[in-house]
Amino acid sequence: MNIAITCPASLPATQFGGILFLAVDLAREASKKGNEVTLYTTNLDFANNAKTFSKKLPETELIDGFTIKRSHVWFSLNLFFVNPKMYFQLMSGSPDIIHTIGVRSFQSIIAAIVARKKKIPLVISDQGGLTTHPDLLSSGTFNRILYKIQRPIIQFIVNNAAKISVANEYEKKIFEEFTDEPKIEIVRNGINLETMKTKTENFKKKYGIETSYILFVGRFSKVKGIDILLKAIQLLKNKQKLNDFVCVIMGVDFGFEEKMFQMINELEIQENICVIKNPSRDDVIAAYRESEFLVLPSRWELSPLTPLEGFSFKKTVISSDTHGIPHTLDRDSNCILVEVENITQLASTILELIHDKDKKIKLGMAGFKRVTTELNSKTMVQKTLKIYENLIQK
């Protein structure tokens, strides 16, 4: 098959997050199976922020058996990147199918138009909480108006889709607002286990960490619940329960960094927190490997990949029991889920796992089994390719 994938960002902008890794893993694994795969995207470089676009990046690049075609972003509104040249790149190609990831994107609009013109099947995935993400409600007036304007555009994309691939039952319900149930198929997200390797030999030594640590990896955003985590750490500190542990926070600023550092100072927990800004992918993987367990107290998630990456190192996770998280993680089997924004419960659960090593190991091993048998990129891509084949054969 000749497969076209569109996504707002691709390599080297790994800090963009899960949507990028899913697109790249899909392209990599599909190409390994003998398919011709081209990933159409922007020239986002990231370079410490989400609005750095680089003309120095090659327009066409062959990576791991698939081709990346980049085009320059003329302007952006938040994470809506406008790169008109992508239309002509897609039109000049000869794909059998187009799969667009990230429905609230300029790239998905282009993918839907091209698929319609070329009369080829369109598969869509969102991975962004199409109507449930908190930013849709908490943004300013301009953004709320923009989101409303996007509604008919989203409907156009959905109407032109031959199939909608969703990560779990939670996301399926979201898309049922826009289309009929038979059009939707669940393909659970998976991580690429082969890429969970690092050149960073001693993470703790590199960052001067002298004790065991628990780990947060994610965007510096209020949605990720960093403020909840900091208050839980303060609670443990005040009870003198965190003498031999620190909390490592790794990520990129998405609007909460200044407030985060302010809270760390106000809560007087500087000695208990190690913040690592703009970490390399190598360091993130090394941090997973050397951590005790992960803590991700998000206010919202669709189908988080970070816990799955932790599972690949047999590390369990404490997370929130909200939105798509309970549909991704197995409560009390491979993780512990706490009430969202319940600081006391989060603190006591952190303390429980610190002291109950047997439980920590048991949960981590169950998570490892889950990613090696199901929640991995090979399984995800196998199911996705089956969707493609069925649509092309119609």
N, C-alpha and C positions, 0 to 999 in steps of 0.2 A: 504493500500500500504506500501511496504517497500522502503523507500526513502533514497538515499545517496546524501549528499550535500558536495561539496568540496570547500574550500576557503583558501587563503594563511594565514589567521589569524582568531582567534576566541577569546572567553573569556579566560583570563581576559584583553586582550589587546585592550580595548575599544577605546584607542586613535588612533588606526589604521584608524578609520574613517568609512565612510558610507558603504563600502563593507562588513565590519564585521557585522554591525547592520542589513543589509538586509539578510545576511545568517542566523544569529541568530533568527531574527524575523520569517523568513520562516520556520526554524526548529521548533520553539516554537509553532507557530500557526498551522502548519500541524500536529504536535503531539497532540494538543488539539482536533483535529478532528478525532482522533483514528488511525492515521497512525504511523508506526514505523519509526522513523527518526534518522539517524546517520550523524553527521557532522564530516568529515575527514579534518584535518588541521595540522598546525605546532604547536610547543610549544613556539610560540612567547609570551613573557611576557611583552614586551615593556619597562617597568622600565626606563622611561625617554628617550628612543630612540627606533628606529625601528629595532634594530639589537640585542636585548637582548633575547636570547632563554634560557629557563630554564628547566633543567631535573627534577626539583623539582615538576613541574606541573604533575598531574596524567595523565597517558597515556589514561585511560578511565574514564570518569566522566559523571554522570547523572545530568542534569540541566533542570529544568522546563519541564520535561517529555521527553526530547530528550537526545541522547547520543553524547558526544564529544569524538572522538578518535584522540589523538595527536601523532605525531611522531617527533623525534628530527631532526633539520636542520643541515645537515653536513656543508654546506657553503651557502653563499648568495652573489648575485650580485645586488646591489641596493635593490629593493623589490622583487627580484626573489629568493625565498627560496627553497633550494633543500633538500627534506626529503624523500629519497627512500623507507623507510619502509611503507609509505602510500600505495604504490602499493600492498604490501602483505596484508595489512589490508583490502583494498577494495576487493581484489581477494578472501579473506576468507569470505567475507560477501555474502548476498544473496539479493541484492537490485532488485526491479522491475524496477527502473529508477535511473539515476544519473543526478544530476544538479550541474554543476560546475560554480562558480562565479569568474570572473577575468581571462579573456582568456590569457593574457600575463603572465601566471604563470606556474610553474612546476606542480602544482596541477591539472591544466586543461589538461596538457599533459597526466598525469597519468589517469585522468578520461576518456579521449578519448580512450586510449589504453585498459583500463579495459572494457569499454562499448563495444568496438569492439570485444574483446575476449569473453566476456560473451553474446554478441549478445542481449544487452538490450538498450532501448532508452537513448540517451544522450540529455539533455537540457543544453544550455550554455547561460550565461549572462556575460556581461563584466563589466560595470560600471566604466570603466577607460579610455574611449576615445581611442578606439583601434588604430586609426591612426592620431588623431587630437590633442592629448595632446601636449602642447608646449615643454615639456621635450624631446619629440622625435626629435625635431628640434634643441633645444638649448644645448643638451648634448655634451660631448666631443666626440672625434673621436672613441674611444673604444666603447662607448655606442651606437653611431650611427651604427657602424658595427654590434654590438650585435642585435640591433633592426632589421636590414636587415636580419640577419640570422634567426631571429624569424619568418619572413614572411611566409616561407613554413610550419613552424610548426603550425602557426595560421591557415593557409589554411587547414592543416590536421585536426585540431580540428573542424573547421567549417564544413568540408566535412563529418565528422563523427557524426555531430549533427543532431538529428531528428527535433529539433526546436530551434530557437534562440529567447530568450525573451529579448526585449529591453525596455528601460524606456520611450522613447518618439520618435517623428518623426525624430529628429536630429540624434539620435543613429541608427535609422532604415536606414537612408541614408548611414551611415558609413558601415554598414554590407552589404549593397547592392553591395559594391565593391567586396565582397567575395562570394556571393551566390545569389540565386533567391529570389525575394520578397515574394512568398508564404511561404517560410520557416521561415519568420520572423513574430513575433507577439508582439504587444505593450502591456506591462503590466506596468502601471505607478508605480513608487516607492511610498511606503507609510511608515509612522512611526508608532511605537507601542505606542498608546496613553496611555495604561495602565502603561507603564514604565516611563512616564513623571512625576515622583514624586521624591521628594528630602527630605533628613533629615536635610539639611542646612536650618535653620529657618530664619536667617537674614543675607543674603549675603553681603549687604552693610556694616553692622556692622563688619562682619568677616574680611573684607578687608579694613576697614577704609575709606569707600567712603561716603562722606558727602553730595553729591549733586545727582541729577538725572544723569543717564548715558545712553549712546548709546552703543551698544554691537557688537563686532566682535568675532566670534568663528570659528576657523579653524587652519589649519597648518600654521606655520611660514614659508611661502614659497612665493617667488615672484609671482608665478602664482595666489596666492590668493589676490594680489593687496594691500597688507598692506602698501607699499610705497605710493600708490595713496591716501589711507585713511589718512596717516600721513600728507601728503602735504595739503589735504583738511582741516584737523584740524588746521594746521598752518595758512592757509588762513583765517579761521574763527577767530582764535585768534588775528591775526593782525588787523582784522576789529572790534575787541572787541565784537564779537557776541557769544562767548562761555563762558560767565562768570558763568553761573549756571549749566554747564554740563561738564562731563568728558567722555572720550571714554575708555571703558574697552576692552582690547584685551586679549583673552584667547586662548591658544593653545599649541602645541608641536613643537619643532624645526625640520624643514625639510630643513635646510640650510640657513635660512634667519634671524635667531635670532640675530646674532652679528651685521649684517647690520641694522636691525630694531632698536636696541638700539642706534647705532651710529647716525641714522637719527633723533631719538627722541632728542638726545643731540644737534645735529647740528641745528635742526629746533627750538630748545628752547621751546619745548612743554611738558616738563617733568610734569608740574603741570596739564596738560590737559589729560594725558594718565595714565592709570593703567594697567600694564601688569601682567597677571597671567599665569605663566608657569606650564605646566603639571597638569592641574586642574583635580580634581576628577570628575566623572560623576555627582555626587550629586551637586557639585558646579556649573557645567555647567547648569544643569537644574534650579538651584536656580537663576542663572544669567539671564536666559531667563525670569523667572517669574517676576523679579524686574526691568528689563530694560524698557526703553521707546520704543525702536524699534531696529532692527538689521541693520547693514551696512555691506554688503559683496561685495566689488568692484572687483570681480575676473576678471582676464584676460581670464580664461577658466573654465567652469564647464560643466559636462555632465547632471546630474540630481541631484542637491544638496538637501541633507536632512536637513541641518541646518535651512533654512527658514521654512521648514515644522514643525520643532520642535518649532521654534518661534511662528508659527501660533497656535500651540496647547495651547499657553498662550495668544492668541489674540493679538500678537505683529506682526506688519507689518515689511517689510524689504525694504531697498534700495539696489538694486543690479545692475549688468551690463547687457546690452542688447546684450549678445554675446553667441555664441555656443548653448548649450542646455538650458540655463537659460530661454529664452522666451517661451520654450516649457514645462517648469515646473511651472513657475509663470505666473500669469495673470496680464499683464501690466495695471496699473491704476484701477484694480479691487481689488486686494489684496496686491499690491506692487507698488513701483515706480522703473522703470528701467531707468538708465542713460547710456550715451555713455561710452563705455569702455575707461579708461584712461583720461576721461574728468574731471580734478580736479575741475575746476570752477563750472561745473554743479553739481558735487557730493556735493561740499560745500554748494551751494545754496539750493539743495534738502534737505540736512540735516537740514539746517536752517528753511526751509519751514515746515518740519514735527515737529520740536521742537515747533514752534509757532502755528501750525494749529492742535490743539488737536482733533477737530471733524474729520478731514481727517484721522489722525492717528488711531483713534478709528474705523472709518468706514472700513478702509483697513484691520485692524487687525481682525475685526469681520468677514469680507469676507474670510480671510485666515483660520480662525477657522472653518467656515462652510465647506470650501474645504477639510480640513484634516479629519473632522468628517464624511463627506459623501462619500469621494472618496480616498483621498491620505493617507490612513492608512493601516496598515499591514494586517488587516482582509480582506479588499477588495483585496489587492495585492495577498495574499495567496489563496484566493478563486479562483481567475482567474488563478493562477499558477497551482493549483491542477487540474483544468479543463483541462489544457494542458497535465498534466501527465496522467490523465484518458483517454483522447482521444488517446494518443500515445500507452498506454498499451493495449487498446482494439483493436488496429489495427492487 
